[in-house]
């Protein structure tokens, strides 16, 4: 039975007198660290599609396969501190595009690196957060290592809410320092060692619109500098600085009649390399049962090319240039489904995603589609245990 | 998630909490709620001579500075007095003391007249937070105290993270949230002449429901039923509805409207309709009225 309240004078008078009583309107709690300890594990299988034989000029068409193990621990430390520890272990195998050459039909074809590589990546991130009544502040420290790559990152953020908790503002900064030491191979003139740095600043604002809706918007500015080229490509000369802006808006709404939540996200990204991208995300979180939730999702992505992107490598060309498919113009669609089953202190997650990039999916017309545009499948199995 | 039930006796009623959640957490939450209710009861008990309410009443004739919660309760009672055209009166407790429902006898008219002379919110000087009761008058939060406690406990549960549950203090009910699968709670409305038996069931996924009835404390004299709900203007109980049920956003409002509906007798229908809230009135002949009435019983 829905409680439909009219604009009755009596009811308005009683309601306004009632809400003046302590405890009549639910008061949001002070910011507080997690009250339970949660251990989470995720296993993901990431499989890139093979390069189509007709688009392969040389090498093997098998691309990356990555198996990812993630462990996460979140816990409270006393009444005012929260701790998050993430550890990730990735094993990667396969080949990546080395470059492009002109095919007999005039279209570019992919040259893949000769042999399949095997690589490990380990990533550790520790976050510590201090909670106050209407705010919280966090710092995070990360370390990531591969055979040819080492990265350190450091982040800090501060979030604060208005007294009614309808508005939350946040500020964050992070820096990273990465060192590259490419694996050397005879016949390839790779750099010995180089590094790059990143600095990102974010401001965000969250507004609770009603008991069932909220919107969040965030603006971030990043500066990457140093060696930003890909050392494993035949020809790849990129500027040593990249300034990027991203504006993200997320809308969440719970629909009572459906017992479901709608998530709508939009992201606009632009950088001084000439790339502009738009991302639209739609997800529907349907409660099926007390302990079961199913969420289908759809993401559309479209980007323009970098100023110095060329579909076909040319060793005699001067200046900035890259044939990296990630700098090419394309559009992509991701379809996904996520199933979460939870009991009192257990949660099981099964998720699957299919990603397809294509020149035809781009918002503008793409004259020459990159032959190595990605297609991948991602399956995740996971479990959380709280105690 | 499993459903846990907690029961205790307070505020003159069986109090029940039905909470979904992890056993240890809801258990400690229920304990905290019970402690809050007991402290609330001690504060506003008429029967306990050192309660805050007893001290406030003992200070009648002088100015009393109320704490925030008491002031808000009085402010609510003042608002309800205005909105009910004086049918709800925080000072009507003196009348109740003239009625002994176990005696089977009507009160002595002189005594009732004397008690009536002491009642009347219009004689109280209320300049929040300062209260001055006329000498001999006394405040009583009957009709709003328990209902407020139901809402306050439901909100404490929500704040503690319980999203699915129900608070029921003697039939005054606030829904914390529906069952975890979204299904509403099924709430039985008492049969006024067989209170252990439901006369009908209502589904409630949110909000609150309260019933005021002539079957809680009553006596029959010469074939007429006299119940504990008293009209401050006459000193006598109304005799029109056997019970009145109202669904509202809060138990406090549902309970206030149900009580005033009982007192408004034949005028209750249009008055409640004007609020737009769903209500169910059961006449003494058991016929049903209002938007929630079982159509077949009209």
Interface residues (C-beta under 8 A of the other chain):
Chain A: X1 X2 X3 X4 X5 X6 X7 X8 X9 X10 X11 X13 X14 X15 X16 X17 X18 X20 X21 X22 X23 X24 X25 X26 X27 X28 X29 X259 X287 X289 X290 X291 X343 X344 X345
Chain B: X1 X2 X21 X22 X68 X69 X72 X73 X75 X76 X78 X79 X80 X82 X83 X148 X151 X152 X155 X156 X158 X159 X179 X180 X181 X182 X184 X202 X203 X204 X205 X206 X207 X247 X248 X249 X250 X252 X253 X256 X257 X271 X274 X275 X276 X277 X278 X292
